[in-house]
Amino acid sequence: MKTDGVIALCSKARQALAQAKTIEDFKDVRDVGEAAIRLAKSRRDVGIEALQEAQEIVRRAERQLGAMLPEVTGGRGGYRKSTNTTLVDDLGLSHMQSSRFQKIARLPDDEFEAWIDDCRSSGEEMTQAAVLRLVSAGVDRVDHAEMPLHEQFSEAIEKVVSRFVGRLSDRDEFASVRDCLRELIEFLNKEETERGVGRSGKKTAHARAG
């Protein structure tokens, strides 16, 4: 299975992407796309066009997941406010994946499509890291007051961690740092919810009255 195998997987993923409606659907699309990427990278005779096709499908699926997650989870990650609250863990996604997908989803449609076109014309890979850099480059244009406080903290912490995470010596050490950050974000999310802190960082009238 060489280039034809990658094309077959991409064709399957494209068709599934066009029909996808639920989070599970888009997760399946991403899984098939990731399989195509792994196959493309394992073969020297597979050109950049086939690899880009697989990567584009995965990025589009991640973008759709990121757009759907806040509505499904109510903006919550690991803190269960009630038995009816859906958590990221319930969906089979990691908190890191959820955070990254939602960042990709915040990128305006025209900028995302322009990035896809630029990658195709320049022969650059459409990696997740590349699109996240594009998102970060536009952060100054985003009004952070529109973001919940726990998301602001999450974004700031991730930027700091990315500067030294390469220095971690082994997988266990990285897992430990990741778990600590997850607990911190969950704590901030809980505090924000319980204290009624608004998006601007100020307490709501109801919270002040309490």
C-alpha positions in Angstrom: 0.0 0.0 0.0 1.7 3.2 -1.2 0.3 6.4 -2.6 -2.9 4.7 -3.6 -3.4 3.6 0.0 -3.1 7.2 1.3 -5.4 8.5 -1.4 -8.0 5.8 -0.5 -7.9 6.7 3.2 -8.2 10.4 2.3 -11.1 9.7 0.0 -12.8 7.8 2.8 -12.1 10.6 5.3 -13.3 13.3 2.9 -16.6 11.5 2.3 -17.1 11.0 6.1 -16.2 14.7 6.7 -19.0 15.8 4.3 -21.5 13.7 6.2 -20.3 14.2 9.7 -22.7 15.8 12.2 -21.7 14.7 15.7 -18.6 14.9 17.8 -18.1 11.1 17.3 -18.4 11.6 13.6 -15.7 14.2 13.5 -13.5 12.2 15.8 -13.8 9.2 13.4 -12.8 11.5 10.5 -9.8 12.7 12.4 -8.8 9.1 13.2 -8.9 8.1 9.5 -7.0 11.3 8.5 -4.3 10.6 11.1 -3.9 7.1 9.8 -3.4 8.5 6.3 -0.8 10.9 7.7 1.1 8.1 9.4 1.0 6.0 6.2 2.2 9.0 4.1 5.1 9.7 6.4 6.2 6.1 6.4 6.6 6.0 2.6 9.3 7.8 0.7 7.4 7.6 -2.5 4.4 9.5 -1.2 4.5 13.2 -2.3 3.7 16.3 -0.3 0.3 16.7 -2.0 -1.0 13.4 -0.6 0.3 14.3 2.9 -1.2 17.7 2.7 -4.6 16.2 1.7 -4.6 14.1 4.8 -3.4 16.9 7.0 -6.1 19.3 5.7 -8.8 16.8 6.5 -7.5 16.4 10.0 -7.3 20.1 10.6 -10.8 20.6 9.3 -12.1 17.9 11.6 -10.3 19.4 14.6 -11.8 22.8 13.7 -15.3 21.4 13.7 -14.6 19.6 17.0 -13.4 22.8 18.6 -16.5 24.6 17.4 -18.8 22.0 18.9 -17.1 21.3 22.2 -18.2 24.5 24.2 -21.8 23.8 23.3 -21.6 20.2 24.3 -19.6 20.7 27.5 -21.0 24.0 28.5 -17.5 25.4 28.5 -16.4 23.0 31.2 -13.4 20.7 31.0 -13.0 18.4 34.0 -15.3 20.0 36.6 -18.8 18.3 36.8 -21.3 20.8 38.0 -24.2 18.4 37.7 -24.8 14.8 36.6 -26.1 16.2 33.3 -22.8 17.9 32.5 -20.8 16.4 29.7 -17.0 16.5 30.3 -14.2 16.3 27.8 -13.2 13.0 29.3 -16.6 11.6 28.6 -16.0 12.4 24.9 -12.8 10.4 24.8 -10.7 13.6 24.3 -7.8 14.9 26.4 -8.0 18.4 27.9 -5.0 19.3 25.8 -6.8 18.2 22.6 -9.9 20.1 23.7 -7.9 23.3 24.3 -6.1 23.1 21.0 -9.2 22.2 18.9 -11.1 25.2 20.4 -8.2 27.5 19.6 -8.2 26.3 16.0 -11.9 26.9 15.8 -11.5 30.5 16.9 -9.5 31.3 13.7 -11.7 33.3 11.3 -12.9 31.3 8.3 -11.1 33.5 5.8 -7.8 33.3 7.6 -8.1 29.5 7.9 -8.9 29.1 4.2 -6.1 31.4 3.3 -3.7 29.4 5.4 -4.8 26.2 3.6 -4.2 27.8 0.2 -0.8 29.2 1.2 0.3 25.8 2.4 -0.7 24.1 -0.8 1.0 26.7 -3.0 4.2 26.8 -0.9 4.4 23.0 -0.3 4.4 23.5 3.5 2.9 20.8 5.8 -0.5 21.7 7.4 0.5 20.6 10.9 -1.4 21.4 14.0 1.6 23.3 15.4 1.6 25.5 12.3 -2.1 26.5 12.5 -1.7 27.1 16.3 1.1 29.5 15.6 -1.2 31.3 13.2 -3.8 31.5 16.0 -1.2 32.8 18.4 -0.1 35.4 15.9 -3.6 36.8 15.9 -4.1 36.8 19.6 -3.4 40.5 19.8 -6.4 41.1 17.6 -8.7 39.1 20.0 -10.5 40.8 22.9 -9.5 38.6 25.8 -12.3 40.1 27.8 -14.6 37.9 25.8 -12.9 34.8 27.0 -13.8 33.1 30.4 -11.0 33.6 32.9 -10.1 29.9 33.1 -9.5 29.9 29.4 -7.3 33.0 29.6 -5.3 31.3 32.3 -5.1 28.1 30.3 -3.8 30.0 27.2 -1.2 31.9 29.3 0.0 28.8 31.1 0.3 26.8 27.8 2.5 29.5 26.3 4.9 29.5 29.3 5.1 25.7 29.4 5.8 25.5 25.7 9.0 27.4 26.3 10.5 24.7 28.6 8.6 21.5 27.9 11.4 20.3 25.5 13.7 20.2 28.5 11.7 17.5 30.2 13.8 14.4 30.3 11.1 11.7 30.0 7.5 11.0 29.3 6.6 10.5 33.0 8.0 13.9 33.8 5.9 15.5 31.1 2.8 13.6 32.2 3.3 14.9 35.8 3.5 18.5 34.6 0.5 18.1 32.3 -1.6 16.6 35.2 -0.7 19.4 37.5 -1.7 22.0 34.9 -5.0 20.1 34.3 -5.8 20.2 38.0 -5.0 23.9 38.1 -7.3 24.8 35.2 -10.1 22.7 36.6 -9.7 24.5 40.0 -9.8 27.9 38.3 -12.8 26.8 36.3 -14.6 25.7 39.5 -13.7 28.9 41.3 -14.9 31.0 38.5 -18.2 29.2 38.3 -18.8 29.1 42.1 -17.9 32.7 42.7 -19.8 34.1 39.7 -16.8 35.8 38.2 -17.8 37.3 34.9 -15.8 37.4 31.6 -14.4 40.8 32.5 -12.9 39.4 35.7 -15.4 41.2 37.9 -18.0 39.6 40.1 -21.5 39.6 38.8 -24.3 41.5 40.6 -25.6 38.2 42.0 -22.2 37.2 43.4 -21.7 40.7 45.0 -25.1 40.4 46.6 -24.2 37.1 48.1 
